[in-house]
Amino acid sequence: MPQDVFANTSANWWEGGQKVKPGEKFQPRKLNTPLDKLARKHAGRRSLTRTERKHGRYIKARPAGEKKDDIAFDATFRAAAPYQKQRTEKRKRLAFAIESSDLQRKIRVKRVANLVLFLVDASWSMAVAERMNATKGAILSLLTDAYQRRDRVGLIVFQKDRATLV
């Protein structure tokens, strides 16, 4: 006999569950995503990600190599400081000598939007009305949170050999 997950009143069938009736609005829990090393273009307020653009918060520096367009001056001076006594020939008229090997570039992070997709099986064997009602309540609850954080929310309904983006 199939188990109806919506009839479960303990709300422990997934970690962090809440007691919510199908179709009822609820407070969405925080979608916590770790910092990743992918560079993204869409603005948002939820997840931190690395950015190759000159926008975002400067968090650390790395050797510049060929990319010399976003120089971290503080890190460059720290990289050049130990070699100043050895560079007296270059420093005749300069207070501080910097070589290209000392150059450091900025590594930046910024907040980006997340995409939350709901996929609903709409085949008749899957109690469509109850599932659609529960999904509708979940999406309505997420829309407010998504709007405030500039996230994107979508719903894909599928059955047999076709799918529809709603």
N, C-alpha and C positions, 0 to 999 in steps of 0.2 A: 504494500500500500504506500503510495507516494506521500512524503511528508510536506505539509504546507508551512513554508518558512514564515509566512505572514501571521500565522495563528500562534506562533511561539511567543509567549509573554515574558520569557526570561531575558530576552534581548542579548543573549550571549552566543548566538550562532556565528557571529564574527567578532573579532576583537574590537572593543570600543562601541558595542551596540547600544542603541537607545530604544526605549519602549515607545513605539510610534505606530499609530494605526495607519493602514493604507490610505493615501490621499491627504494625509494630515501634514501640515508644514512642521519642520523641525529645525533646530539649530545645527548646521553642519559642523563637523569637527574639523580641526585645522589640517589642511593638506600639507604635510611637511615633506619637502623634497630637499635632499642634500645639494650642496654646491657641486655643480658639474663643470666639466671642462669644455663644454660645447658653447660656441658663440651663437647667440640668437639675435634676431632683429626686432621682435615685437616687444613693445613696452608693456609693463604690468607692475604689480605690486606684491607678488607672492613669492616666487622662487629666485634665489641668487644664482647668477651664472656669469661665466667669464665673458668679456666683450673685447673685441678687437678695435672697436671704435674709441674715440677719445672722450666718450661719455661714460660716466660711472665713477665709482669710488676707487681710488688708488689704494691697493692693499699690500703690494710687494713689488720688488724689482727683479729683473733678470738681465743677463748680458744682452746688449742690443743686437749684436750680430749684424745682419743686413738691414734690419728695421730700425731706422734712426729718426722716426717721425714723432715719437712720444717719449722724450727723454726724461728720466727720473733724475733730476739734478742732485738731490740729496744723496741718493745711492751712488751716483757717479763720483761725487766728491769723496765719499767714504771709500770707494774702490781705488781712487787715485792717491789718497792721503799717504799710505805706507811707502810709496815710491818717490816722494818729493825730494828726499836727500840724494837719491840716485839720479834725479833729473835736473841737477843744478845747471848743466849746460843749456838746457831748454828754458830754464827759468831765469835767464839773465835779466830780462825786462818784464817778467811775469811774476805775479805773486803765487800762482798755482799753475802747475803744468798738467794738462789732461791729454792722454793719448786715446786713439780710437778704441783700443782694447779696454779702456776704463768705462766706456759709455754703457749705461744701464737704461733699459726701457721699462715703462710702467706696466704692471699687470693690473687690470681693472675688473671690477664686478659691478653688476647692476641687477635690478629686479626685473623679472620678465613674467609674462602671463602664462598660465597653464591652459591646456585644452582638456576638458572633462567630457568624455563621450559615454552616453548610456546606450547599450545595445540590448534590445528587447526582442525576445522570440515571440512572434505573434501567431504562431501556429495554434490551431484550435485545441490541441491536446494540452496546452500549457496554461490554461485558465487565464485567457487574455484579458478579460475585463478587470479582474483583480490586480493583475500584474501592471496593466496600463494605468490604473488608478494609483498604485503605489509609486510607479515611475513618475507620474505627473506631480505627485506631492514632493518627491525627491528633487525633481528639476526646479519646481517653484521655490523650494527652500534654497537651492544652490544659486538661483539666478540673482538674488539680492546680494549674496556674498560675492558672486562672480562679477557683478556690476561694480561693486566697490573696489575690487582688486583688479579690474580690467581683464578678467579671465574670459575664456570662451567655453560655452556649454553647448553640446549637441545631443541629438537623439537619433539613433538609427534603428528602425523597425525592420526586422527580417522575417521571412517565412519561406520555406522550400527553396526556390531558386532565385528569389529577388529580395532586394533591400531598398528601403526608402529613407532618405535623410529628411527628418522632420524639422 
